[in-house]
């Protein structure tokens, strides 16, 4: 449930941020932070730690799909997008 909430919030923010920052910087930093949070899951000793990490995993994971679609869509001219 928290992963879904993080994905919903992060997806909206990722769509806005990718138009300001370069996708090369934004996507690579999001995926790097996402991988650190995933690796940190093995250190969880309590349920609340797991919940917080899952929220942030969803938050940074949500940048991948809109980011890839933005990059692929940027290759086409406006007449080819439809």
C-alpha positions in Angstrom: 0.0 0.0 0.0 2.8 2.4 0.8 4.6 1.6 -2.4 1.5 2.5 -4.3 1.2 5.8 -2.5 4.8 6.6 -3.2 4.3 5.7 -6.8 1.3 8.0 -7.2 3.1 10.9 -5.6 6.4 10.2 -7.3 4.9 9.8 -10.7 3.4 13.2 -10.7 6.6 14.8 -9.5 8.7 12.8 -11.9 6.7 14.1 -14.9 7.2 17.7 -13.8 10.9 17.4 -12.9 12.0 15.6 -16.1 11.0 18.6 -18.1 13.4 20.8 -16.0 16.3 18.5 -15.4 18.0 16.5 -18.1 16.7 12.9 -18.2 20.3 11.6 -18.1 20.8 13.3 -14.6 17.2 12.7 -13.3 16.7 9.1 -14.3 20.2 7.9 -13.3 20.0 9.6 -9.9 16.5 8.2 -9.2 17.5 4.7 -10.1 20.7 5.0 -8.0 18.7 6.2 -5.0 16.1 3.5 -5.6 18.8 0.8 -5.6 20.2 2.1 -2.4 16.8 1.9 -0.7 16.2 -1.6 -2.0 19.6 -2.7 -0.7 18.8 -1.1 2.7 15.8 -3.4 3.1 18.0 -6.1 4.5 18.8 -3.9 7.5 15.2 -3.5 8.6 14.5 -4.7 12.2 11.1 -3.2 12.6 7.9 -3.0 10.5 7.9 0.8 10.4 11.4 0.8 8.9 10.2 -1.5 6.2 7.1 0.7 5.5 9.2 3.9 5.2 11.7 2.2 2.9 8.9 0.8 0.7 7.3 4.3 0.4 10.6 5.8 -0.8 11.2 2.8 -3.1 7.9 3.5 -4.8 8.6 7.2 -4.9 11.9 6.8 -6.8 10.8 3.8 -8.8 7.9 5.8 -10.3 10.4 8.0 -12.3 11.4 5.1 -14.6 8.3 4.7 -16.7 7.5 8.4 -17.4 11.2 9.0 -17.9 11.6 6.3 -20.5 8.4 7.3 -22.4 9.6 11.0 -22.3 13.0 10.0 -23.8 11.4 7.8 -26.5 8.9 10.5 -27.3 11.6 13.1 -27.7 13.1 11.3 -30.7 10.0 11.9 -32.9 8.9 15.1 -34.6 5.6 16.6 -33.6 4.0 15.3 -36.8 5.0 11.7 -36.0 3.7 11.7 -32.4 0.1 11.1 -33.2 
